[in-house]
Amino acid sequence: MARLLSVNVGLPANVEWNGRTVYTAVWKNPVAGRCRVGRLNLEGDGQGDLAGHGGEHRAVFVYQIESYRYWQDQLHRSGFVYGQFGENFTIEGLEDASVCMGDRYRIGSALFEVTQPRVTCYRVGIRMAEPRMPALLTSSGRPGFYFRVLQEGEVGAGDEIVKVGEAKVRMTVAEINALLYSPDHAHSLLEQALRIEALSSGWRASFEKLLQSRGNGNPGLAPEAAAHPTAPGFRRLRVSAIDQESADVFSFTLQDPGHQPLPVALPGQYVVLRILRTANGAPLFRSYSLSGPPSAGQYRISVKVEPDGAAGTWLRQHIHQGASLDVSSPRGSFCLKPEGGPLVLLSAGIGATPVLAMLHALASARSTRDVVWMHAARDRDHHPFAAEVRRLMQSLRKGRSFVCYSRPGPEDRLGEDFDFSGHLSQPVFDQAGIRPEAEIYLCGPDRFMQQMQAALTAFGCPPGRIHIEIFNGSEPMTPGVVSTARRPPHSPDGDTTTGPLVSFARSGITAHWNPAAYQSILELAEACDVPVRWSCRAGVCHNCETGLVSGAVAYAPDPLDQPAEGNILVCCSHPVRDLVVDL
């Protein structure tokens, strides 16, 4: 007979961890007497990170006393207390290898349904004082599972757990867990799992991605930023043309010197340049969006020369027609999607480059989509690609252009060079005819993008339809870590002069690898304040999956499932030679 041994609750609190403050409710304590079960929570319980825990399908986390005994033996520890694994219900019976998705149980006066295995994150490692715990729980097939509350009621320690129903499709918690996290993603099992009505939406989406995929890696876990892996390494390309686009922007056209074909970029992707300024000095790495039409014959990159920009200034002064540059394959996930709905290409300054490539692709295809081009510039002298955009827009049946100058000059012509004086804002969207249901591609300076995201959301555009490109990094994901003032990326304190060089291409930071100071590339990135994404920190969740621009890594511990070829997991890897990472 299965029994409820303990009911455990806890509210989020700040916990100190590795020099940071983490807001977490992973510490749970037993309840004396009976406890009310609501649709989303137990009375007195809460979650610190609602993106990863809680909600209708993750209302109650369940863990078994049998797994307690297993971990006491495996970890050579004793003294575990109820709630040790962050669970709400500590139970006897109902092991992960026997409980199936969709099974229904009566406990006390409440009714529950099994919806998914637990997705472990680094916080269980904090609670257990064992950083490997997320990987250990998942790889062991003992993750525990979540209940959805079908009928609210009261429960208490000692209650019998009575099975009252089961799903038509029979797959256990352990089987579902292995199907996502192990390397074996058999299509027959994925199809079977997707027939489970009770399966939570998050797991369903992951299995759908795995079923649709024909590539390597684990697309069911990999973030969108890692969705288009490409072969690492640099290729020597010749500069066949240099064009001045505006007062501070010039373009390079790049071709293979032997006229060999180039990998064709997706509209919106970028390449990484390796810039060798001196024979013995550390190279600079910079990412530049491809601004021309997709082509196997040539690439075009466009560079803005900033007053203190080391790379742009050097390129302008030292690279001439006929010179050569080291160029990576195209990469990045800021890509034009093929859907046929309305579209807004919104940019400021040099941020026009990736959306210009999208406009080229739309014009080449004679697209019938409703396309609005919106661009913000200072004045005509600082408005790159103006004539090119006008020509491309004329080839679109439903294309409209709206240009805003913040400080138009006396020679700038309203209605010809620009359409509005001032700054782009929510009221301007009405004038430009933006439709709230449009897919929006946004690129420009950080402050501009923050303002536009806020204005677009207030205008009624769903956040999921606003796609952004960040030139000098990516959006960080550090679940549960209490926000502090973000510092711009920098060299780490106490950087050594030996060891492999690790370069973060998008952030423009290079540092030596010091195994005495860092356990992983993730830790080095954090020491440099390079924006990173992570959750498990143990090679399980793939949130940290990132493009490998060049070099090679080794893993410790090994990931449960390998990333796609051309990508790495930064949370559990270290360099074996000089390394360039797409962060």
Residue pairs with C-beta under 8 A, 6 or more apart in sequence:
1 93
1 160
1 161
2 91
2 92
2 93
2 94
2 105
2 160
2 161
2 163
3 91
3 92
3 93
3 158
3 159
3 160
3 161
4 89
4 90
4 91
4 107
4 108
4 155
4 156
4 157
4 158
4 159
4 160
4 161
5 65
5 82
5 90
5 91
5 92
5 157
5 158
6 30
6 31
6 82
6 83
6 89
6 90
6 157
7 30
7 31
7 35
7 42
7 88
7 89
7 155
7 156
7 157
8 28
8 29
8 30
8 31
8 82
8 83
8 87
8 88
8 89
8 90
9 28
9 29
9 31
9 35
9 42
9 43
9 44
9 45
9 88
10 25
10 26
10 27
10 28
10 29
10 45
10 46
10 83
11 25
11 44
11 45
11 46
12 23
12 24
12 25
12 46
12 47
12 48
13 23
13 24
13 25
13 27
14 21
14 22
14 23
14 482
15 21
15 22
15 23
15 24
15 27
15 126
16 22
17 126
20 481
20 482
21 481
21 482
22 48
22 123
22 126
22 480
22 481
22 482
23 48
23 49
23 480
23 481
23 482
24 48
24 49
24 123
24 126
24 480
25 45
25 46
25 47
25 48
25 53
25 86
26 48
26 86
26 123
26 124
26 126
26 127
27 83
27 86
27 127
28 45
28 82
28 83
28 86
28 87
28 88
29 83
30 82
30 83
30 157
31 42
31 44
31 156
31 157
33 156
34 108
34 154
34 155
34 156
35 42
35 43
35 44
35 154
35 155
35 156
36 42
36 43
36 152
36 153
36 154
37 43
37 60
37 108
37 110
37 149
37 152
37 153
37 154
37 155
38 59
38 149
38 152
39 56
39 59
39 149
39 152
40 54
40 55
40 56
40 59
40 149
41 47
41 54
41 59
42 60
42 88
45 88
46 54
47 53
47 54
48 123
48 480
49 121
49 123
49 479
49 480
51 479
52 119
52 121
52 479
52 535
53 61
56 148
56 149
57 115
57 116
57 146
57 148
57 200
57 201
57 202
58 115
58 116
58 146
58 200
59 146
59 147
59 148
59 149
60 88
60 89
60 112
60 146
60 147
60 149
61 86
61 87
61 88
61 89
61 118
61 144
61 145
61 146
61 147
62 87
62 88
62 89
62 91
62 94
62 144
62 145
62 146
62 147
63 85
63 87
63 89
63 90
63 91
63 144
64 90
64 91
64 92
64 93
64 94
64 95
64 96
64 142
64 144
65 90
65 91
65 92
66 92
66 93
66 95
67 85
67 95
67 96
67 142
67 144
68 80
68 84
68 85
68 90
70 140
70 142
71 77
71 80
71 142
72 78
72 80
74 136
74 140
75 130
82 90
83 90
84 127
84 128
85 124
85 127
85 128
85 137
85 144
86 123
86 124
86 127
87 144
89 107
89 147
89 155
91 161
93 161
94 105
94 161
95 142
96 117
96 141
96 142
96 143
96 144
96 145
96 172
96 173
96 174
96 177
97 141
97 172
97 173
97 174
98 172
99 114
99 145
99 172
99 173
100 114
100 166
100 167
100 170
100 171
100 172
100 173
101 114
101 115
101 116
101 167
101 169
101 171
101 172
101 173
101 176
101 193
101 196
101 198
101 199
102 113
102 114
102 166
102 167
102 168
102 169
102 196
102 197
102 198
102 199
103 113
103 114
103 163
103 165
103 166
103 167
104 111
104 112
104 113
104 114
104 150
104 163
104 164
104 165
104 166
105 111
105 112
105 113
105 114
105 147
105 161
105 162
105 163
105 164
106 112
106 161
106 162
106 164
107 155
107 159
107 160
107 161
107 162
108 153
108 154
108 155
108 156
108 159
109 151
109 153
109 154
109 155
110 149
110 151
110 152
110 153
110 154
110 155
111 149
111 150
111 151
111 153
111 164
112 147
112 148
112 149
112 150
113 147
113 148
113 150
113 198
114 145
114 146
114 147
114 148
114 173
114 198
115 145
115 146
115 147
115 148
115 198
115 199
115 200
116 145
116 146
116 176
116 199
116 200
116 202
116 203
117 143
117 144
117 145
117 146
117 173
117 174
117 176
117 177
117 203
118 137
118 143
118 144
118 145
118 146
119 143
119 541
120 133
120 134
120 137
120 138
120 143
120 536
120 540
121 134
121 479
121 480
121 535
121 536
121 541
122 131
122 134
122 534
122 535
122 536
122 537
122 538
123 480
124 133
124 134
124 137
125 131
125 132
125 133
125 134
125 537
125 538
130 136
131 537
131 538
132 538
132 557
133 538
134 536
134 537
134 538
134 540
134 541
135 536
135 538
135 539
135 540
135 557
135 560
137 143
137 144
138 177
138 181
138 540
138 560
139 181
139 560
141 174
141 177
141 178
142 174
143 173
143 177
144 173
145 173
146 200
148 198
167 196
167 197
167 198
168 195
169 192
169 193
169 195
169 196
171 179
171 189
171 192
171 193
171 196
175 189
176 193
176 199
176 203
178 184
179 185
179 186
179 189
179 190
179 193
179 207
180 203
180 206
180 207
180 210
180 218
180 220
180 221
181 221
181 540
181 560
181 561
182 560
182 561
183 560
183 561
183 562
185 210
185 218
185 220
187 211
190 207
190 210
190 211
191 211
193 199
193 203
193 207
194 204
194 207
194 208
194 211
199 207
206 220
206 221
207 220
209 219
209 220
210 218
210 219
210 220
212 219
213 219
213 220
215 229
215 564
216 562
216 564
216 565
217 229
217 545
217 561
217 562
217 563
217 564
217 565
217 567
218 542
218 561
218 562
218 563
218 564
219 227
219 564
221 541
221 542
221 543
221 545
221 561
222 542
222 545
222 563
222 564
222 567
223 533
223 542
223 543
223 545
224 333
225 333
225 474
225 533
225 545
225 546
226 333
226 542
226 545
226 546
226 547
226 563
226 564
226 567
227 333
228 266
228 269
228 331
228 332
228 333
228 335
229 331
229 547
229 563
229 564
229 565
229 566
229 567
230 263
230 328
230 329
230 330
230 331
230 547
230 566
231 329
231 565
231 566
232 328
232 548
232 549
232 550
232 551
232 566
232 580
233 328
233 329
233 550
234 272
234 274
234 326
234 327
234 328
234 550
235 256
235 262
235 326
235 327
235 328
235 329
236 257
236 324
236 325
236 326
236 327
237 254
237 255
237 256
237 257
237 262
237 299
237 324
237 325
237 326
237 327
238 254
238 255
238 256
238 257
238 322
238 323
238 324
239 252
239 253
239 254
239 319
239 320
239 321
239 322
239 323
239 324
239 325
240 253
240 254
240 255
240 298
240 321
241 251
241 252
241 253
241 321
242 250
242 251
242 252
242 253
242 319
242 320
242 321
243 250
243 251
243 253
244 250
245 251
245 302
245 384
245 385
246 381
246 382
246 383
246 384
247 381
247 382
248 304
248 305
248 306
248 382
249 302
249 303
249 304
249 305
249 350
249 384
250 302
250 303
250 305
250 316
251 291
251 300
251 301
251 302
251 303
252 300
252 301
252 302
252 303
252 315
252 319
252 325
253 292
253 298
253 299
253 300
254 298
254 299
254 300
254 301
254 325
254 327
255 262
255 297
255 298
255 299
256 262
257 324
261 296
261 297
262 295
262 296
262 297
262 298
262 299
263 296
263 329
263 330
264 294
264 295
264 296
264 330
265 271
265 290
265 294
265 299
265 330
265 357
266 294
266 330
266 335
266 336
267 294
267 335
267 336
267 354
267 357
267 358
267 360
267 361
268 289
268 332
268 334
268 335
268 336
268 354
268 355
268 357
268 358
268 441
268 469
269 289
269 290
269 330
269 331
269 332
269 334
269 335
269 354
269 357
270 287
270 288
270 289
270 290
270 330
270 331
270 332
270 354
271 287
271 288
271 290
271 299
271 301
271 327
271 328
271 329
271 330
271 331
272 285
272 286
272 287
272 288
272 327
272 328
272 331
272 505
272 549
272 580
272 582
273 284
273 285
273 286
273 287
273 288
273 301
273 311
273 325
273 326
273 327
273 328
274 283
274 284
274 285
274 325
274 326
274 327
274 328
274 550
274 580
275 283
275 284
275 285
275 286
275 311
275 314
275 315
275 325
275 326
276 283
276 326
277 283
277 284
277 314
277 318
282 501
282 510
283 503
283 510
284 310
284 311
284 314
284 508
285 503
285 504
285 505
285 508
285 510
285 549
285 580
286 311
286 505
286 508
287 471
287 505
287 506
287 582
288 301
288 302
288 303
288 353
289 301
289 302
289 353
289 354
289 357
289 443
289 469
289 471
290 299
290 300
290 301
290 330
290 353
290 354
290 357
291 300
291 301
291 302
291 352
291 353
291 354
291 356
291 357
291 385
292 298
292 299
292 300
292 356
292 357
292 360
293 357
293 360
293 361
293 364
294 357
294 360
294 361
294 364
299 327
299 330
301 353
302 350
302 353
302 384
302 385
303 311
303 312
303 315
303 316
303 350
304 312
304 349
304 350
305 312
305 313
305 316
306 312
306 313
311 508
319 325
328 549
328 550
331 547
331 549
331 582
332 469
334 354
334 441
334 443
334 467
334 468
334 469
336 358
336 361
336 362
336 441
337 439
339 439
340 368
340 369
341 369
341 370
341 437
341 438
341 439
342 369
342 370
342 371
342 372
342 435
342 437
342 438
342 439
343 362
343 369
343 370
343 371
343 372
343 438
343 439
343 440
343 441
344 371
344 372
344 374
344 434
344 438
344 439
344 440
344 441
345 355
345 358
345 359
345 371
345 372
345 373
345 374
345 441
346 355
346 374
346 375
346 424
346 440
346 441
346 442
346 443
346 444
346 452
347 355
347 374
347 375
347 376
347 442
347 443
347 444
348 375
348 376
348 377
348 424
348 443
348 444
348 445
348 448
349 376
349 377
349 382
349 444
349 445
349 448
350 384
350 444
350 471
351 442
351 443
351 444
351 445
351 448
351 449
351 469
351 471
352 375
352 384
352 385
352 389
352 443
353 443
354 441
354 443
354 469
355 373
355 441
355 443
356 385
356 388
356 389
358 441
359 371
359 373
359 389
359 392
359 393
360 392
362 369
362 371
362 392
362 396
362 399
363 392
363 393
363 395
363 396
366 395
366 396
366 397
367 396
367 397
368 397
368 398
369 396
369 398
370 398
370 435
370 438
371 393
371 396
371 398
371 399
371 400
372 399
372 400
372 401
372 402
372 432
372 433
372 434
372 438
373 389
373 393
373 399
373 400
373 401
373 402
374 401
374 402
374 403
374 404
374 424
374 432
374 434
375 383
375 389
375 401
375 402
375 403
375 404
376 403
376 404
376 405
376 406
376 423
376 424
376 444
376 448
377 383
377 384
377 403
377 404
377 405
377 406
377 418
378 405
378 406
378 407
379 405
379 406
379 407
379 408
379 409
379 412
380 386
380 405
380 408
380 409
380 411
380 412
380 417
380 418
381 409
383 403
383 405
383 417
383 418
386 403
386 417
389 401
390 401
392 399
393 399
393 400
393 401
400 432
400 433
401 419
402 419
402 420
402 428
402 431
402 432
403 417
403 418
403 419
403 420
404 418
404 419
404 420
404 421
404 422
404 423
404 424
404 428
405 412
405 417
405 418
405 420
405 421
406 421
406 422
406 423
408 414
408 417
408 418
408 421
412 418
414 421
420 428
420 431
424 452
424 455
425 451
425 455
426 455
426 456
426 458
426 459
429 455
429 456
429 459
434 459
434 461
436 459
436 460
436 461
436 462
437 461
437 462
437 465
438 461
438 465
439 465
439 467
440 456
440 461
440 465
440 466
440 467
441 467
441 469
442 449
442 452
442 453
442 456
442 466
442 467
442 468
442 469
443 449
443 468
443 469
443 471
444 452
446 470
449 468
449 470
453 463
453 466
453 468
456 466
457 463
457 466
468 475
470 506
471 506
472 489
472 506
472 507
472 508
473 489
473 506
473 507
473 530
473 531
473 583
474 506
474 531
474 532
474 533
474 583
475 531
475 533
476 531
476 532
476 533
477 532
477 533
477 534
477 535
477 543
478 532
478 533
478 534
479 535
486 529
487 529
488 529
489 504
489 507
489 508
489 509
489 528
489 529
489 530
489 531
490 509
490 528
490 529
491 509
491 510
491 511
491 528
492 511
492 517
492 524
492 527
492 528
493 527
494 517
495 511
495 512
495 514
496 512
496 514
497 512
498 512
499 512
499 513
499 514
499 515
500 512
500 513
500 551
500 575
500 576
500 577
500 578
500 579
501 510
501 511
501 512
501 513
501 578
501 579
502 510
502 511
502 512
502 513
502 521
502 524
502 575
502 578
502 579
502 581
503 509
503 510
503 549
503 578
503 579
503 580
503 581
504 510
504 525
504 528
504 530
504 581
504 583
505 549
505 580
505 581
505 582
505 583
506 582
506 583
507 528
507 530
507 531
507 583
509 528
509 530
511 524
511 527
511 528
513 524
513 574
513 575
513 579
515 574
517 523
517 524
517 527
518 524
518 527
518 574
519 574
520 537
520 570
520 571
520 572
520 573
520 574
521 553
521 568
521 570
521 573
521 574
521 575
521 579
521 581
522 532
522 534
522 537
522 544
522 570
522 571
522 572
525 532
525 570
525 581
525 583
526 532
530 583
531 583
532 544
532 570
532 583
533 543
533 544
534 541
534 543
534 544
534 570
534 571
535 541
535 543
535 544
536 543
536 571
537 544
537 571
537 572
538 557
538 571
538 572
539 555
539 557
539 558
539 559
539 560
539 569
539 571
539 572
540 559
540 560
542 559
542 561
542 563
542 569
544 569
544 570
544 571
545 563
545 564
545 567
545 568
545 569
546 567
546 568
546 569
546 570
546 581
546 582
546 583
547 566
547 567
547 568
547 581
547 582
548 566
548 567
548 568
548 579
548 580
548 581
548 582
549 580
549 581
549 582
550 578
550 579
550 580
551 575
551 576
551 577
551 578
551 579
551 580
552 575
552 576
552 577
552 579
553 568
553 573
553 574
553 575
553 576
553 579
554 573
554 574
554 576
555 569
555 572
555 573
556 572
556 573
556 574
557 572
558 572
559 569
559 572
563 569
568 581
570 581
570 583
